[in-house]
Amino acid sequence: MQKTRHTERHFTASETVRDVIIGMSDGLTVPFALAAGLSGAVVATGIIVTAGLAEVAAGAIAMGLGGYLAAKSDSEHYAGERLREQQEVRDLPAQESAEVIEVLRSYGLTPEESQPIAVALSKRPEAWVDFMMRFELGLEEPDPKRALTSALTIGGAYIIGGLIPLIPYIAFHTVKIALPLSAVVTLMALGVFGFVKGQFTSTPRLRSALQSVLVGGLAAAAAFALARLV
């Protein structure tokens, strides 16, 4: 009898999706709020577009730099913790073996079942350190290219999101037409963005779309009110 091979499909690009969410959500709301706020004080759409493009460029650089520094911090944190675990495995093997048993007990294994595993790991120092990093500290080794990838992903997503609210101001030269169209286009983009995000994050797509519209719309409204106030 032929056995059907079981293939597990797990989503593994969660960090990339997180970066896209961060960049796109901010890119959709902040430039919209700036353009909408300027609409109440500036008549010429050319000035609004220029200011909006400048904000998109500055925001993309700032967001990308933030993503880069955050990813670098994760890498440095992991390297520091791994060095500490290597020293403890070398200098305090009995204590580390006890910690292995304690970790395994948290998964329901008895001390008798855990002891052979602890002994086996003690003979493989690097595997022992890997075990402690993952199961005791809950840390996964970051991709060495993660910092640059995160910066480019967040910055690129911010640019794409930021250009969407500005399209009506580029296409039309009347603020009275461009402003409501920008609001509609931004809300539609938030809905599509939330729908697609739900597909990747395994959450109900309609709920994800509604959440994105609600949260993004409230954020844009708050930012718009502050811009108009200033």
C-alpha positions as CSV (number, residue, x, y, z in Angstrom):
1,M,0.0,0.0,0.0
2,Q,1.5,3.3,-1.1
3,K,1.7,5.9,1.7
4,T,0.9,9.5,1.0
5,R,3.7,11.7,2.1
6,H,2.7,14.3,4.6
7,T,3.9,17.7,3.8
8,E,3.6,20.5,6.3
9,R,3.3,24.0,5.0
10,H,4.2,26.6,7.5
11,F,4.6,30.3,6.8
12,T,8.2,31.2,7.5
13,A,8.4,34.8,6.3
14,S,6.8,36.4,9.3
15,E,9.7,38.9,9.8
16,T,9.4,40.1,6.2
17,V,5.6,40.4,6.6
18,R,6.1,42.3,9.8
19,D,8.4,44.7,8.1
20,V,6.0,45.2,5.2
21,I,3.2,45.9,7.7
22,I,5.3,48.4,9.6
23,G,6.3,50.3,6.5
24,M,3.1,50.1,4.6
25,S,0.8,51.1,7.5
26,D,2.8,54.2,8.3
27,G,3.3,55.0,4.7
28,L,-0.4,55.0,4.1
29,T,-1.4,57.1,7.1
30,V,1.4,59.7,7.7
31,P,1.6,61.2,4.1
32,F,-2.2,61.2,3.9
33,A,-2.4,63.2,7.1
34,L,0.2,65.6,6.1
35,A,-1.4,66.2,2.7
36,A,-4.8,66.5,4.2
37,G,-3.6,68.9,6.9
38,L,-1.9,71.1,4.3
39,S,-5.1,71.1,2.2
40,G,-6.7,73.3,4.8
41,A,-4.0,75.9,4.5
42,V,-2.5,75.6,1.1
43,V,-4.4,76.1,-2.2
44,A,-1.8,74.9,-4.7
45,T,-1.7,71.1,-5.0
46,G,1.9,71.3,-6.3
47,I,3.1,72.5,-2.9
48,I,1.2,69.6,-1.2
49,V,2.7,67.1,-3.6
50,T,6.2,68.5,-3.1
51,A,5.8,68.4,0.7
52,G,4.3,64.9,0.5
53,L,7.1,63.5,-1.6
54,A,9.7,65.1,0.8
55,E,8.0,63.4,3.7
56,V,7.8,60.1,1.9
57,A,11.6,60.2,1.3
58,A,12.4,61.3,4.8
59,G,10.0,58.8,6.3
60,A,11.4,55.9,4.3
61,I,14.9,56.7,5.3
62,A,14.0,57.1,9.0
63,M,11.9,53.9,9.0
64,G,14.5,51.9,7.1
65,L,17.2,53.1,9.5
66,G,15.0,52.1,12.5
67,G,14.5,48.7,11.0
68,Y,18.2,48.3,10.4
69,L,19.2,49.3,13.9
70,A,16.5,47.0,15.4
71,A,17.8,44.0,13.4
72,K,21.4,44.8,14.3
73,S,20.4,45.0,18.0
74,D,18.7,41.6,17.7
75,S,21.9,40.1,16.2
76,E,24.1,41.6,18.9
77,H,21.8,40.4,21.6
78,Y,21.8,36.9,20.2
79,A,25.6,36.8,19.9
80,G,26.0,38.1,23.5
81,E,23.6,35.5,24.9
82,R,25.2,32.7,22.9
83,L,28.7,33.6,24.3
84,R,27.3,33.5,27.8
85,E,25.7,30.1,27.3
86,Q,29.0,28.8,25.8
87,Q,30.8,29.9,28.9
88,E,28.2,28.4,31.2
89,V,28.3,25.1,29.4
90,R,32.0,25.0,29.7
91,D,32.3,26.3,33.3
92,L,29.1,25.1,34.9
93,P,28.1,21.8,33.2
94,A,26.2,20.4,36.2
95,Q,24.0,23.6,36.6
96,E,23.3,23.6,32.8
97,S,22.4,20.0,32.8
98,A,19.9,20.7,35.6
99,E,18.5,23.5,33.5
100,V,18.1,21.1,30.6
101,I,16.1,18.8,32.8
102,E,14.0,21.7,34.0
103,V,13.2,22.8,30.5
104,L,12.2,19.3,29.5
105,R,10.0,18.9,32.6
106,S,8.1,22.0,31.4
107,Y,7.2,20.0,28.3
108,G,5.8,17.2,30.5
109,L,8.9,14.8,30.6
110,T,9.8,13.2,33.9
111,P,13.3,13.6,35.4
112,E,14.0,9.9,34.4
113,E,13.1,10.6,30.8
114,S,15.0,13.9,30.7
115,Q,18.2,12.6,32.2
116,P,19.4,10.6,29.1
117,I,18.8,13.7,26.9
118,A,20.8,15.9,29.2
119,V,23.7,13.4,29.2
120,A,23.5,13.1,25.4
121,L,23.6,16.9,25.0
122,S,26.6,17.2,27.4
123,K,28.6,15.2,24.9
124,R,27.8,17.7,22.1
125,P,28.6,21.2,23.4
126,E,27.4,23.1,20.3
127,A,24.1,21.2,20.2
128,W,23.8,21.8,23.9
129,V,24.2,25.6,23.4
130,D,21.7,25.5,20.5
131,F,19.2,23.7,22.8
132,M,19.6,26.3,25.6
133,M,19.4,29.2,23.2
134,R,16.2,27.9,21.7
135,F,14.3,26.3,24.5
136,E,15.6,28.1,27.6
137,L,16.0,31.6,26.2
138,G,13.6,31.4,23.3
139,L,16.1,32.9,20.8
140,E,16.6,31.9,17.2
141,E,19.8,32.9,15.4
142,P,19.0,35.9,13.2
143,D,19.9,35.9,9.5
144,P,23.2,37.8,9.1
145,K,21.6,39.7,6.2
146,R,18.5,40.5,8.2
147,A,19.5,44.1,9.0
148,L,19.9,45.3,5.4
149,T,16.9,43.3,4.3
150,S,14.7,44.8,7.0
151,A,15.8,48.3,6.2
152,L,15.1,47.9,2.5
153,T,11.7,46.2,3.1
154,I,10.4,48.8,5.5
155,G,11.7,51.7,3.5
156,G,10.3,50.3,0.2
157,A,7.0,49.5,1.8
158,Y,6.8,53.0,3.2
159,I,7.5,54.5,-0.2
160,I,4.8,52.4,-1.9
161,G,2.3,53.2,0.9
162,G,3.2,56.9,0.9
163,L,2.7,57.4,-2.8
164,I,-0.9,56.1,-2.7
165,P,-2.5,59.1,-0.8
166,L,-0.6,61.5,-3.0
167,I,-1.8,60.1,-6.4
168,P,-5.1,62.2,-6.4
169,Y,-3.0,65.4,-5.7
170,I,-0.8,64.5,-8.6
171,A,-3.7,63.7,-10.9
172,F,-5.9,66.7,-10.0
173,H,-5.0,70.3,-9.4
174,T,-8.0,71.1,-7.2
175,V,-7.8,70.4,-3.5
176,K,-11.5,70.1,-3.2
177,I,-11.4,67.1,-5.5
178,A,-8.0,65.7,-4.5
179,L,-8.7,65.6,-0.7
180,P,-11.8,63.4,-0.7
181,L,-10.4,61.2,-3.4
182,S,-7.2,60.8,-1.3
183,A,-9.2,59.7,1.7
184,V,-11.2,57.2,-0.3
185,V,-8.1,55.8,-2.1
186,T,-6.2,55.5,1.3
187,L,-9.1,53.7,3.0
188,M,-9.4,51.3,0.0
189,A,-5.7,50.7,0.0
190,L,-5.9,49.9,3.8
191,G,-8.6,47.4,3.1
192,V,-6.7,45.7,0.4
193,F,-3.6,45.7,2.5
194,G,-5.4,44.2,5.4
195,F,-7.0,41.6,3.2
196,V,-3.6,40.5,1.8
197,K,-2.1,40.6,5.3
198,G,-4.7,38.2,6.6
199,Q,-3.8,35.8,3.8
200,F,-0.2,35.7,4.9
201,T,-0.9,35.7,8.7
202,S,-3.6,33.0,8.6
203,T,-6.2,35.3,10.1
204,P,-9.7,35.8,8.7
205,R,-9.1,38.1,5.7
206,L,-12.3,40.1,6.0
207,R,-11.6,40.8,9.7
208,S,-8.0,41.7,8.9
209,A,-9.2,44.1,6.2
210,L,-11.8,45.8,8.5
211,Q,-9.2,46.1,11.3
212,S,-6.7,47.7,9.0
213,V,-9.3,50.2,7.7
214,L,-10.5,51.0,11.2
215,V,-7.1,51.3,12.9
216,G,-5.4,53.0,9.9
217,G,-8.4,55.3,9.4
218,L,-8.4,56.4,13.1
219,A,-4.6,56.9,13.0
220,A,-4.9,59.0,9.8
221,A,-7.8,61.0,11.3
222,A,-5.9,61.7,14.5
223,A,-2.8,62.7,12.5
224,F,-5.0,64.9,10.2
225,A,-6.5,66.6,13.2
226,L,-3.1,67.3,14.7
227,A,-1.8,68.6,11.4
228,R,-4.8,70.9,11.0
229,L,-4.3,72.1,14.6
230,V,-0.7,72.9,14.0
